[in-house]
Structure formats: structure tokens, C-alpha cells
């Protein structure tokens, strides 16, 4: 995303909270980024205790 923005391009970024139960706490978040050329990435990160990292 940084490279695209620094080169003057645009990035549309969104996040969607995912729920599989009714306790009001999301199980994960799916983050998506698109550019004029198409999908840049779509990654889902689980909501778990501790440090989170993506590939």
C-alpha cells in the first residue's frame, strides 16, 4: 500500500468484522485493499489473545 500511495496511485482499503456467535465479539477481521489494477490483498486475522501477525 505504501509503495502504491508514494507513487501517486490510490488504494481503497476496507475492513469487515466477522461474527460467528452472539456474544458481540468478532471472531476475526477481513482486511481488503484494491488499486486501479485490481486486488492488492485480502487477509483475515483471527481475534485471539496476544500478538497478531499476518503473512
N, C-alpha and C positions, 0 to 999 in steps of 0.2 A: 504494500500500500504506500509506503513512504517513497519508494522509487517512482511509482506512478504519479504521485502528487508533486514530487520535486521536478518531474519532467513536464509539468503543466497539464497533466491529464486529470481526469476526475475519477473518483471512486464512490460508489454507492454502498454503504455499509449498513447492515441491519442485524439485529439480534432477536431471537424468538425464545421465550421461556417455554419449556416443555414440562407438563404435569402428567403424572400417571396415577395420582391418588388425590384424595380430597383434604389433605392436611394443610393446604395453602402454601406449601413449599415446593418450588420447582425441582425436578429431578436433574435437569440439565438445561443448558442454553445452546442454541444453534446459532452460530455467527456466520454471516454470508457477506462476501464482498464481490461486487461486479464492476467492471470497467466497460468502456465502449467496445472493447474486443471480446467481452464475454465474462464468464465466471472466473474470478481470481482465486477464491477459495470458499469452501463451506466446511465448517468444523463444528462438531458437537463436543462440549466439555461437560462431563458429569459433575453434579453438585455433591461433592464428597468432602469430608473434613481434611484439613491440611492443605499443603501447597498444590496448586494445579499447574499443569503444563500441557502444551499440545505438541504434536509432531511437527 
